[in-house]
Amino acid sequence: MKPRTVKTRLSPAQRLVVVVMDILILAELTFCMYRGSAAPESMAAEFLRLYVPMLLVTVVAARLALRRLRSPEPDPEAAPESAAGAAAP
C-alpha cells in the first residue's frame, strides 16, 4: 500500500480546534457517564441518549471550523497557464 503524502499541515488555528474538540469529547463522555450512573438500571440508554447527539454536534462543528480555517487552495487553472506562458518564447 502506497503511503499517503500530506500536502498541507494544520495551521495553529486548526490545531487549536482539534485540541478543543478532543477536550470537549472527553468532557462529554465524562458528563454522560456521570449522568448515566445516577440510574444504573438504565445507564446504557441514558448514556446513548445524551452522548450521541452531543458527540455529533461537536464533531460536525469541529469539521466546519476546520474547513473554514483551512488555507485557500491554489487555483488549478492558473498553474497550467503560467507554465505555458513561461515556456512560450
C-alpha positions as CSV (number, residue, x, y, z in Angstrom):
1,M,0.0,0.0,0.0
2,K,1.4,3.4,-1.0
3,P,1.7,5.9,1.9
4,R,-0.4,9.0,1.6
5,T,1.5,12.3,1.4
6,V,0.4,15.3,3.3
7,K,0.2,18.4,1.1
8,T,-0.5,20.9,3.8
9,R,-0.2,20.7,7.5
10,L,-2.7,22.1,10.0
11,S,-2.4,25.8,10.8
12,P,-2.1,26.8,14.5
13,A,-5.8,27.8,14.5
14,Q,-6.8,24.4,13.1
15,R,-4.6,22.7,15.7
16,L,-6.4,24.6,18.4
17,V,-9.8,23.5,17.0
18,V,-8.6,19.8,17.2
19,V,-7.4,20.2,20.8
20,V,-10.6,21.9,21.9
21,M,-12.7,19.2,20.1
22,D,-10.7,16.4,21.9
23,I,-11.2,18.1,25.3
24,L,-14.9,18.6,24.6
25,I,-15.4,15.0,23.6
26,L,-13.7,13.8,26.8
27,A,-15.8,16.2,28.9
28,E,-19.0,15.0,27.2
29,L,-18.0,11.4,27.8
30,T,-17.3,12.1,31.5
31,F,-20.6,14.0,31.9
32,C,-22.7,11.3,30.2
33,M,-21.1,8.6,32.3
34,Y,-21.8,10.6,35.4
35,R,-25.4,11.2,34.4
36,G,-25.9,7.6,33.5
37,S,-24.5,6.3,36.8
38,A,-27.4,8.0,38.6
39,A,-29.8,5.3,37.4
40,P,-27.7,2.1,36.9
41,E,-30.7,0.1,35.6
42,S,-31.0,2.4,32.6
43,M,-27.4,3.6,32.3
44,A,-26.8,2.4,28.7
45,A,-30.0,4.1,27.4
46,E,-29.3,7.3,29.3
47,F,-25.7,7.4,28.1
48,L,-26.6,6.9,24.5
49,R,-29.5,9.3,24.6
50,L,-27.1,12.0,25.9
51,Y,-23.8,11.2,24.3
52,V,-24.6,10.5,20.7
53,P,-26.2,13.9,20.0
54,M,-23.5,15.8,21.9
55,L,-20.8,13.9,20.0
56,L,-22.4,14.6,16.6
57,V,-22.8,18.3,17.3
58,T,-19.1,18.5,18.5
59,V,-17.7,16.6,15.5
60,V,-19.8,18.5,12.9
61,A,-18.9,21.9,14.5
62,A,-15.2,21.0,14.5
63,R,-15.3,19.8,10.9
64,L,-17.0,23.0,9.8
65,A,-14.5,25.1,11.8
66,L,-11.5,23.2,10.3
67,R,-12.9,23.7,6.8
68,R,-13.5,27.4,7.4
69,L,-9.9,27.8,8.8
70,R,-8.1,25.9,6.0
71,S,-5.8,27.9,3.8
72,P,-7.0,28.7,0.3
73,E,-6.0,26.1,-2.3
74,P,-4.2,27.2,-5.4
75,D,-6.3,27.6,-8.5
76,P,-5.6,24.5,-10.7
77,E,-6.5,26.5,-13.8
78,A,-3.9,29.2,-13.1
79,A,-1.0,26.8,-12.8
80,P,-1.0,25.5,-16.4
81,E,-1.4,29.0,-17.9
82,S,1.6,30.3,-16.1
83,A,3.6,27.3,-17.0
84,A,2.5,27.6,-20.7
85,G,3.3,31.3,-20.7
86,A,6.7,30.7,-19.3
87,A,7.5,28.1,-22.0
88,A,6.5,30.3,-24.9
89,P,9.2,32.5,-26.4
